[in-house]
C-alpha cells in the first residue's frame, strides 16, 4: 500500500469524524437557540436534558469510530513497514521482540488519551450554555427577550459548541476534532510502523514528507531529509524521541520516516533547530512531557 493511499484513508476517517461531530454540534446549537427564543424554566430544563444526551451520544459514537480507525491504522502501519523493508532489501541486523501485548497497550493508551482530551473539550459546551442560562436568570434590569438577543449575537460565531484553550482562545469543537482525528489515527499508524522497524533491527531512518500544497511549519521543516536514530544516545544523531520533543510529528504533521542503512553525511545528520523547535521543547520540559519512540 502506497503512503499516499494511507493518507487518503486517513483523510476519509477525518471527514467521517468531522461530519459526525458537526451534526451533533448543530443539533446542540439548535436546541440552545430554541431556549434563547423562549428562556423559561421549562425550556431550560428541556435544553439541558437534550444537551447532555446529545453530548453523551456524540462521545459514544465518536470514540467507537476512532477505536475502529486506530485498529485499522495499526494493521496498515505494520504492513507498510514490512513492505518497505522488503522493497528496499533491508538487511536485518537483529530481531527485537515486539509482543502483541505491546501493540495492545499502544491501542489502549491512544484510546484513553483520546477519550480524556475529547471529554475535556466537551465540557466547554456545558460551561458555555450554563453561563448563558445563569446570565439570563440572574439579570434583573433587562427583559429576558433583550438578554436572549444579546446572547444570540454573542454566540453567533460558534454557538455554544466551543471550548477555551489554555491560552484563553476560543476553539470550535468541530474544527478541533478535524485535527484531533488526524492526530489520533496517524499516531496509531506511526506506532505500529515504528514497532515493526524496531522488531527488524532498524537503527536509522530518513525523514520524508507527504507531497502536498500545504506549507511546512517551522517546527518540522528543518527535518526534511534528515537522518534520525531509532535508539536514544547514538553519538552524532538526533533520536526520534528527541525530535518529537522538538516538535516533529506535531499536531497534524505530515512527515513520515523510511528505514535506511549505510554511511551518512554530516549534512544529513545535522539538524538546525528553529526558535520554534527550542520553544516547543522548553514547553514540553516545563510540562514534564516525555515523548518516547512509540507515542
Secondary structure, DSSP 8 states (H G I E B T S, - for coil): --HHHHHHHHHHHHHHHHHHHHHHHHHHHHHHHHHHHT--HHHHHHHHHHHHHHHHHHHHHHHHHHHHHHHHHHHHHHHHHHHHHHHTT----------HHHHHHHHHHHHHHHHHHHHHHHHHHHHHHHHHHHHHHH--SS-HHHHHHHHHHHTTTTTT-EEE-TTS-EEEHHHHHHHHHHHHHHHHHHHHHHHHHHHTT--EEEEEE---SS---TTTGGGTT-EEESSSS-TT-EEHHHHHHTTTT-TT--EEEEEE-S---HHHH-----HHHHHHHHHHHHHT----S--
